[in-house]
């Protein structure tokens, strides 16, 4: 089947508007660094060809960045000086990855166009390219973000949704970022690619409600298979496909899995079991992949516009792992 490519134009969505301190628009680097997008695409393609899992990792980096102080590449900072890295937070520790790929992209771009392209924009472009490389939709990425000069471990711990959060908690975390229930369901569809560790869903298998019983919303044959490699103790780092049907292809099988009560994470399955509006959206995307792709692209653009640093705010880091001297 030929993969569907949907190009979302920004003017139609109204996202080429003025952001405080400046503009975000796809042509931002057309003159200052015309090969920027090509460089990002080439390095990401090489990384994903080497390790298909990397596509999901890079997409997740952008998500975890934007939910903490906005899309400002704070997630890429290592600890040093007054900075305590967000990599140490509960959602990111032993989980967030792809930093070496970001280093490689930045190194090539700095050689081509020194002090020009932000790490925050590289994250946004890498997320789009990772989606396309795995068969998902494409969109024009608004550009012109600048990089933060700090990180927030506490915000990372508090703002990023957890796999065991309730539906209402997850929705609240999205709404605090200006995202709605449609964005929540569509962006959750990114779990059509990637992995999760045993520690992220173990309680669903053994003690979902604190009563020593498994989650009754999880298909029991599926639960039995998962328990083989995710025991009550041990095997914490064992990895499982988020979408067991087509784990490295960006498609709508994730939503079909939810309808069959085979979502891996509690935060996935609650989209179908805990709220009527989200349940109908899950059904819609399960039956209509094209509609899912369209909404995913729109929601990614919207998420990428969370509190960007523009104009003279922030900086263009020379090294994504540390602030400029």
C-alpha positions as CSV (number, residue, x, y, z in Angstrom):
1,X,0.0,0.0,0.0
2,X,1.3,3.4,-0.9
3,X,1.8,5.5,2.2
4,X,-0.4,8.6,2.4
5,X,1.4,11.9,2.6
6,X,-0.6,14.9,3.8
7,X,1.0,18.3,3.5
8,X,-0.7,20.7,5.9
9,X,-0.3,24.4,4.9
10,X,0.2,26.8,7.8
11,X,-1.9,29.7,6.4
12,X,-4.9,27.4,6.2
13,X,-4.4,26.6,9.9
14,X,-3.7,30.1,11.0
15,X,-0.3,29.2,12.5
16,X,1.8,31.7,10.5
17,X,0.6,34.4,12.9
18,X,2.7,36.6,15.2
19,X,4.2,34.8,18.2
20,X,5.3,37.0,21.1
21,X,8.8,38.3,20.2
22,X,8.7,37.3,16.5
23,X,7.3,34.9,13.9
24,X,7.4,31.2,13.4
25,X,7.2,30.3,9.7
26,X,8.5,27.4,7.6
27,X,10.8,29.6,5.4
28,X,12.7,31.1,8.4
29,X,16.0,29.6,7.3
30,X,15.6,29.8,3.6
31,X,18.2,32.5,3.3
32,X,20.3,32.1,6.4
33,X,20.7,28.3,6.2
34,X,18.9,27.0,3.1
35,X,20.1,23.4,3.6
36,X,19.0,23.1,7.2
37,X,15.9,21.0,6.6
38,X,17.8,18.8,4.2
39,X,20.6,18.2,6.7
40,X,18.1,17.2,9.4
41,X,16.2,14.9,7.1
42,X,19.4,13.1,5.9
43,X,20.8,12.5,9.4
44,X,17.5,11.3,10.7
45,X,17.1,9.0,7.8
46,X,20.5,7.5,8.4
47,X,19.7,7.0,12.1
48,X,16.3,5.4,11.5
49,X,17.8,3.1,8.8
50,X,20.3,2.0,11.4
51,X,17.8,1.6,14.2
52,X,14.1,1.9,13.3
53,X,13.2,2.5,17.0
54,X,15.0,5.9,16.7
55,X,12.0,7.4,14.8
56,X,9.7,7.0,17.9
57,X,12.5,8.2,20.2
58,X,13.0,11.5,18.3
59,X,9.3,12.1,18.0
60,X,9.0,11.6,21.8
61,X,11.8,14.0,22.5
62,X,9.9,16.8,20.8
63,X,6.8,16.0,22.8
64,X,8.6,15.8,26.1
65,X,10.4,19.1,25.3
66,X,7.3,21.1,24.4
67,X,5.4,20.1,27.6
68,X,8.1,21.6,29.8
69,X,8.4,25.4,29.5
70,X,7.5,25.2,25.8
71,X,9.3,24.0,22.7
72,X,12.8,25.4,23.7
73,X,15.1,22.3,23.6
74,X,15.4,22.4,27.4
75,X,15.2,18.6,27.4
76,X,18.6,18.4,25.6
77,X,20.6,20.2,28.3
78,X,22.9,18.2,30.5
79,X,23.4,19.0,34.1
80,X,26.0,21.6,34.8
81,X,26.4,24.8,36.8
82,X,22.9,25.8,38.0
83,X,21.2,23.5,35.5
84,X,19.7,20.2,36.7
85,X,18.9,18.2,33.5
86,X,15.4,17.2,32.6
87,X,16.9,13.9,31.6
88,X,16.8,13.0,35.3
89,X,13.1,13.4,35.5
90,X,10.8,10.3,36.0
91,X,9.3,10.5,32.5
92,X,12.8,10.7,30.9
93,X,15.2,8.8,33.1
94,X,16.4,5.6,31.4
95,X,13.8,6.3,28.8
96,X,14.4,9.5,26.7
97,X,17.0,8.8,24.0
98,X,18.2,10.1,20.6
99,X,20.5,12.7,22.1
100,X,23.4,11.5,20.0
101,X,21.4,11.9,16.8
102,X,20.7,15.5,17.8
103,X,24.4,16.0,18.5
104,X,25.2,14.8,15.0
105,X,22.6,17.0,13.3
106,X,23.7,20.0,15.2
107,X,27.4,19.4,14.4
108,X,26.7,19.2,10.6
109,X,24.4,22.3,10.7
110,X,27.0,24.3,12.8
111,X,29.6,23.5,10.2
112,X,27.3,24.7,7.4
113,X,25.7,27.7,9.1
114,X,27.3,28.6,12.5
115,X,25.2,30.1,15.2
116,X,22.0,30.1,13.0
117,X,19.7,27.1,13.6
118,X,18.3,26.4,17.0
119,X,18.2,23.0,18.7
120,X,14.5,23.6,19.3
121,X,13.9,23.8,15.6
122,X,16.0,20.8,14.9
123,X,13.8,18.8,17.4
124,X,10.7,20.0,15.6
125,X,12.0,19.0,12.2
126,X,13.4,15.7,13.4
127,X,9.9,14.8,14.8
128,X,8.3,15.5,11.4
129,X,10.9,13.6,9.5
130,X,10.7,10.6,11.8
131,X,6.9,10.5,11.2
132,X,7.3,10.6,7.4
133,X,10.1,8.0,7.4
134,X,7.9,5.5,9.1
135,X,4.9,6.1,6.7
136,X,3.1,8.9,8.5
137,X,1.9,12.3,7.3
138,X,4.1,15.3,6.5
139,X,3.5,18.9,7.4
140,X,5.3,22.3,7.1
141,X,7.1,22.9,10.3
142,X,6.9,26.5,11.6
143,X,10.5,27.6,12.4
144,X,12.2,30.4,14.3
145,X,12.3,29.1,17.8
146,X,15.3,29.9,20.0
147,X,16.8,27.7,22.7
148,X,16.3,28.1,26.5
149,X,19.1,28.9,28.8
150,X,17.8,26.7,31.5
151,X,15.9,23.5,32.3
152,X,13.2,22.5,34.8
153,X,13.3,19.1,36.4
154,X,10.2,19.8,38.5
155,X,8.2,20.9,35.4
156,X,9.3,17.7,33.6
157,X,8.2,15.6,36.5
158,X,4.8,17.4,36.8
159,X,3.8,18.3,33.3
160,X,4.6,15.3,31.2
161,X,1.8,12.7,31.3
162,X,2.6,9.3,33.0
163,X,1.5,5.9,31.7
164,X,-0.5,5.3,34.9
165,X,-2.2,8.7,35.0
166,X,-6.0,8.8,35.0
167,X,-7.7,10.0,31.9
168,X,-8.7,13.3,33.6
169,X,-5.2,13.9,34.7
170,X,-3.8,13.4,31.2
171,X,-6.4,15.7,29.7
172,X,-5.7,18.3,32.3
173,X,-2.0,18.2,31.5
174,X,-2.8,18.7,27.8
175,X,-5.3,21.5,28.5
176,X,-2.6,23.3,30.5
177,X,-0.5,23.4,27.3
178,X,-3.4,24.8,25.2
179,X,-4.2,21.4,23.7
180,X,-7.7,19.9,23.7
181,X,-9.1,16.4,23.7
182,X,-8.8,16.0,19.9
183,X,-5.1,16.8,20.2
184,X,-4.8,14.4,23.0
185,X,-6.2,11.5,21.1
186,X,-4.5,12.3,17.8
187,X,-1.1,12.9,19.4
188,X,-1.4,9.7,21.4
189,X,-1.6,8.0,18.0
190,X,2.2,8.5,17.9
191,X,2.3,5.3,20.0
192,X,1.7,3.4,16.7
193,X,5.5,3.2,16.7
194,X,8.0,2.6,19.5
195,X,8.5,0.6,22.7
196,X,7.7,0.7,26.4
197,X,9.5,-1.0,29.2
198,X,7.9,-3.5,31.6
199,X,8.1,-0.9,34.4
200,X,5.7,1.4,32.5
201,X,2.8,-1.0,32.6
202,X,3.5,-3.7,35.1
203,X,0.8,-2.6,37.5
204,X,-1.8,-3.2,34.8
205,X,-0.8,-6.9,34.8
206,X,-0.9,-7.5,38.5
207,X,-2.2,-4.6,40.7
208,X,-4.1,-2.0,38.7
209,X,-6.3,-0.7,41.4
210,X,-4.2,-1.6,44.4
211,X,-6.2,-4.7,45.1
212,X,-3.7,-7.2,43.7
213,X,-5.8,-7.8,40.6
214,X,-5.0,-7.0,36.9
215,X,-6.7,-4.4,34.8
216,X,-10.0,-5.7,33.6
217,X,-9.9,-3.4,30.6
218,X,-6.9,-5.3,29.2
219,X,-7.6,-8.2,27.0
220,X,-6.8,-11.3,29.1
221,X,-5.1,-13.3,26.4
222,X,-2.9,-10.2,25.7
223,X,-2.3,-9.8,29.5
224,X,-1.2,-13.5,29.7
225,X,1.3,-13.0,26.9
226,X,2.7,-9.9,28.5
227,X,3.2,-11.5,31.9
228,X,5.6,-14.0,30.4
229,X,8.2,-11.3,29.9
230,X,7.0,-8.8,32.4
231,X,7.0,-10.7,35.8
232,X,5.9,-9.3,39.1
233,X,9.6,-8.6,39.8
234,X,12.6,-8.4,37.6
235,X,12.7,-7.7,33.8
236,X,12.2,-4.0,34.4
237,X,14.0,-3.0,31.2
238,X,12.3,-5.6,29.0
239,X,10.8,-3.9,26.0
240,X,7.4,-4.3,24.4
241,X,6.0,-2.9,21.2
242,X,3.4,-0.1,21.9
243,X,1.6,-1.4,18.7
244,X,2.2,-5.1,18.3
245,X,0.4,-5.2,14.9
246,X,2.8,-2.9,13.0
247,X,5.4,-1.7,15.5
248,X,7.6,0.2,13.1
249,X,5.0,1.6,10.7
250,X,3.1,4.8,11.4
251,X,-0.5,3.9,10.8
252,X,-3.8,3.7,12.6
253,X,-3.5,0.2,14.0
254,X,-2.9,1.7,17.4
255,X,-6.5,2.8,17.6
256,X,-7.7,-0.6,16.4
257,X,-5.8,-2.1,19.2
258,X,-7.5,0.2,21.7
259,X,-10.9,-0.9,20.4
260,X,-9.8,-4.5,21.0
261,X,-8.7,-3.7,24.6
262,X,-5.1,-4.3,23.6
263,X,-3.6,-1.0,24.3
264,X,-0.3,-1.5,26.1
265,X,-0.2,1.5,28.5
266,X,-3.0,2.5,30.8
267,X,-2.7,6.0,29.4
268,X,-3.5,4.6,26.0
269,X,-6.4,2.3,26.9
270,X,-8.2,5.0,29.0
271,X,-8.8,6.9,25.7
272,X,-11.3,4.2,24.8
273,X,-12.7,3.2,28.2
274,X,-13.0,6.3,30.3
275,X,-14.5,9.1,28.2
276,X,-17.2,9.1,25.6
277,X,-15.8,11.8,23.4
278,X,-12.3,10.3,23.3
279,X,-13.9,6.9,22.6
280,X,-15.6,8.2,19.5
281,X,-12.4,9.8,18.3
282,X,-10.6,6.5,18.7
283,X,-13.3,4.8,16.6
284,X,-13.1,7.6,14.0
285,X,-9.3,7.2,13.6
286,X,-9.5,3.4,13.7
287,X,-11.8,3.5,10.7
288,X,-10.3,6.4,8.8
289,X,-6.5,6.5,8.7
290,X,-6.5,9.6,6.4
291,X,-8.5,11.6,9.0
292,X,-6.1,10.5,11.7
293,X,-3.1,11.6,9.6
294,X,-4.7,15.0,8.9
295,X,-5.4,15.6,12.6
296,X,-2.1,14.4,13.7
297,X,-0.3,16.9,11.5
298,X,-2.5,19.7,12.7
299,X,-2.0,18.7,16.3
300,X,1.8,18.5,15.9
301,X,1.9,22.0,14.5
302,X,-0.2,23.2,17.4
303,X,2.0,21.4,19.9
304,X,5.1,22.9,18.3
305,X,3.7,26.3,18.9
306,X,3.7,26.0,22.7
307,X,5.4,29.0,24.2
308,X,8.4,29.3,21.8
309,X,11.2,31.6,22.5
310,X,11.6,34.0,19.6
311,X,13.2,37.3,18.7
312,X,15.9,38.1,21.2
313,X,14.6,35.7,23.9
314,X,16.8,32.7,24.6
315,X,19.8,31.9,22.4
316,X,21.0,29.7,19.5
317,X,23.0,27.1,21.3
318,X,26.3,26.0,19.6
319,X,26.1,22.7,21.5
320,X,22.6,21.4,22.3
321,X,23.7,19.9,25.5
322,X,24.9,23.1,27.1
323,X,24.2,26.8,27.1
324,X,26.6,29.2,25.4
325,X,29.5,30.5,27.5
